[in-house]
Amino acid sequence: MAFKNIRANMLRSVLTLLIIAFGIMALVGILTAIDAIAYSLSDNLSNLGANSFSIERKWNDVKSNRQGRQQKPAEPVTYKQSMEFKERFSFPAKVAVGCYGTGSATVKFGEEKTNPNVTFNGADENFMDVKGVEIALGRNFSKIEVESGASVAVVGSDIVKILFDGKSEKALDQIITVNAQRYRVVGVMATKGSTMNESSDRKVYAPLVNVKALFGADNRDYFLMVAMQDPTLMDAAQSEATGLFRQIRGLRPGEEDDFKLFASDGIVAILKENTVTLRLAAVAIGLMTLLGAAIGLMNIMLVSVTERTREIGISKALGATRRSIMLQFLTEAIAICQIGGLVGILLGILIGNIMTFILGGAFLIPWAWMALGFTLCMVVGIISGFYPAMKAARLDPIESLRYE
């Protein structure tokens, strides 16, 4: 009988459930996009490993001190400082040094060439292992190749697709040119995908000294990464790394550090902490929309009670109890909410994943948020339908039969 009455007032029911659907769509869509982007970023940050940390110069803005003088911006981490740290760091750990070359390189093989949007970086023999770059075919750089600046390269899977029809075995030992510089391909990286419009597969790595010779300006920044063999020594290793790098940077006692240590697990924790706030904001937006939908649904149900007063009187005269009348109206309210919720969840998953795809994340089915959507719809249906159902159940059958 509840579904029959919903069908009898189809337009009114559809408009009501659409209000609920849009509220759930906003809720599920935003939460899905946040989760997918957070998982993608977390996955990329975790490539450094939970037992790793990196050292970079501070990038904070120039600020005035109490005397009104300007603080000096942090100097770049130089090649000499990076190599000295690598040699002197005595902890049982693997130290990697890398540098950024260019993000607009063109890679060419024969008549085929890429667009000028390939990232070309320098790396030492430890970089791939510490960074978590997997070699699908071929090998990593040797220490001799790094120190001599040999013209060898490890390329990403996108480069192989463009230049070698996606066949990695064809790429090995071939001579490619990167911005007119010739390199022999010794390795192909495994496919990793992209994050926030930055592709991990559209990269080329060459030995550190080779890239330094091409892009070794005075302000060139080098970055250090340290992978611990024993994660329990992480705090002690970071303390020693800080002290050692202060010496290498020539900082006096009491002088503030002009560099920072970034632990991958700490970054992931900060990311998760920030996304909690975003999720709460999304839930608040969805609940406000659902509040409006609940008020609209309650109004529709009250109108329905008034319209069906005579029908309620006939039902009671034939033996319907208060409980059965109440359940009928509650069922109508819950059914409208759940149908609207189902539509909203499907639209939310679709819109959330479209936004994720645009931002470079991976497809995600938000089971937790789907369950939250259904639960909220049930709660809204019960709250919105309870008072009209009680009003219908309490109608006097004799007065109801005389209505109209």
C-alpha positions, -999 to 999 in steps of 0.1 A, spaced: 0 0 0 29 24 8 45 18 -27 11 21 -43 6 56 -28 42 66 -39 33 56 -75 0 74 -72 18 107 -65 48 100 -87 58 136 -96 56 147 -60 76 117 -48 103 122 -75 108 158 -67 111 149 -30 136 121 -35 157 143 -59 162 168 -30 175 139 -9 195 125 -39 214 158 -43 222 160 -6 236 124 -7 254 131 -40 272 161 -25 282 141 6 294 109 -12 309 128 -41 331 151 -20 341 123 4 350 100 -26 371 126 -42 389 134 -9 396 97 -2 408 89 -37 432 118 -38 444 111 -3 451 75 -11 469 84 -42 491 110 -24 497 86 4 507 58 -20 532 82 -37 546 95 -4 550 59 9 573 52 -20 600 67 2 592 40 28 581 42 64 617 38 74 630 67 53 635 104 55 647 132 32 667 164 38 659 196 19 665 233 24 638 254 40 615 271 15 598 295 40 593 331 30 617 359 40 606 373 74 617 403 95 632 397 129 628 419 160 656 443 149 638 449 116 664 432 96 656 407 69 664 370 75 686 355 48 668 328 27 681 293 30 709 284 6 705 255 -18 718 221 -8 749 218 -30 764 188 -46 795 190 -24 773 191 8 752 162 -4 783 140 -12 800 149 21 769 139 40 767 106 21 803 98 29 802 109 66 768 95 77 778 65 98 744 50 107 734 16 92 715 32 64 715 37 27 720 74 15 708 85 -19 715 118 -37 694 131 -66 689 164 -84 662 179 -106 673 185 -142 644 198 -162 607 192 -166 605 201 -203 629 176 -219 622 160 -253 632 124 -258 639 111 -293 646 77 -309 649 75 -347 619 93 -361 598 91 -329 599 117 -302 580 128 -271 564 161 -263 586 185 -245 571 176 -211 594 148 -199 611 151 -165 648 145 -166 665 140 -133 699 129 -119 703 100 -95 731 80 -78 734 43 -75 712 42 -43 684 65 -56 661 39 -71 662 16 -41 656 44 -15 630 62 -36 611 29 -43 615 31 -81 611 -4 -94 631 -15 -124 608 -37 -146 635 -46 -171 672 -41 -172 693 -27 -143 701 3 -122 731 25 -125 764 12 -112 786 33 -89 813 36 -116 787 50 -140 775 75 -115 810 87 -106 821 89 -142 789 105 -154 783 78 -180 758 85 -207 733 58 -196 696 62 -187 667 45 -170 634 55 -187 597 54 -177 570 32 -192 554 62 -210 587 68 -229 587 32 -240 552 34 -252 559 64 -274 593 55 -287 593 17 -288 556 8 -292 554 -3 -255 580 -31 -259 605 -27 -231 628 -54 -245 632 -33 -277 643 -3 -256 672 -19 -238 707 -9 -252 692 15 -276 706 50 -280 681 78 -273 686 115 -272 674 137 -243 676 174 -254 702 164 -280 723 145 -255 728 108 -264 721 81 -238 721 43 -238 690 28 -222 700 3 -194 667 0 -176 630 5 -178 609 15 -148 577 -3 -138 544 15 -145 533 36 -115 506 59 -129 502 96 -121 493 118 -91 478 154 -93 486 155 -130 522 146 -125 531 113 -143 557 90 -126 560 72 -159 571 102 -180 605 104 -165 641 97 -175 670 93 -150 706 97 -158 737 94 -135 740 123 -111 773 136 -123 761 136 -159 730 157 -151 752 179 -129 774 187 -158 744 197 -179 724 217 -153 749 224 -126 742 260 -119 753 276 -86 717 276 -73 710 240 -83 694 221 -54 703 185 -46 681 164 -23 692 137 1 672 106 11 681 82 38 666 47 42 672 30 75 679 -7 78 663 -7 113 632 15 116 635 15 154 666 37 150 647 64 130 647 91 158 683 86 166 693 86 129 674 119 123 691 135 153 725 125 140 716 135 105 706 170 118 738 174 138 760 163 109 742 184 83 745 215 106 783 209 106 783 205 68 762 236 63 785 256 86 758 266 111 769 281 144 756 268 178 722 285 185 717 293 149 684 281 135 684 252 110 682 263 74 671 228 63 643 203 71 640 166 76 608 151 60 598 116 72 574 99 48 553 85 76 550 120 92 539 135 59 512 108 55 501 114 91 497 152 84 479 143 52 454 121 70 450 147 98 441 174 72 417 152 53 398 145 85 389 182 86 379 181 49 357 150 55 339 167 85 333 198 63 318 175 36 296 157 61 284 191 74 275 203 38 257 170 31 238 172 64 226 207 58 212 197 24 196 166 40 180 188 67 163 208 40 152 175 23 139 162 56 117 193 62 104 190 26 96 153 31 78 160 64 57 187 47 48 163 19 38 136 43 17 160 64 -1 170 32 -5 133 23 -21 127 57 -46 155 51 -54 143 16 -59 107 28 -79 113 59 -110 95 45 -89 66 33 -74 63 69 -109 63 83 -120 35 60 -89 15 69 -96 19 106 -133 10 101 -122 -22 84 -99 -31 114 -66 -14 107 -47 -7 140 -28 24 149 4 4 144 -4 -6 109 -14 29 98 18 43 114 40 16 97 24 24 63 33 61 65 67 54 79 74 29 51 65 56 25 89 81 40 117 56 44 111 42 8 113 77 -7 145 85 13 162 52 4 154 55 -33 167 91 -33 198 79 -14 205 52 -39 203 77 -68 225 101 -48 251 75 -40 254 64 -77 257 101 -88 282 108 -59 305 79 -69 304 90 -105 311 127 -98 336 120 -71 356 97 -94 354 121 -124 370 148 -102 396 122 -90 404 113 -126 408 150 -135 432 155 -106 452 123 -114 439 99 -87 427 63 -90 391 50 -92 376 43 -58 344 26 -46 337 43 -12 320 14 7 321 33 40 305 64 25 279 43 8 269 28 41 269 63 57 245 75 29 221 46 34 222 51 71 215 88 69 186 82 45 171 58 69 174 83 98 160 111 77 131 89 66 123 79 102 126 115 115 106 130 86 79 103 86 74 98 124 53 128 132 30 125 101 27 88 108 17 95 144 -8 121 133 -23 96 108 -25 68 134 -42 90 160 -70 101 137 -105 93 149 -121 68 125 -156 84 128 -144 119 122 -122 106 94 -151 90 76 -171 122 78 -141 142 63 -151 159 30 
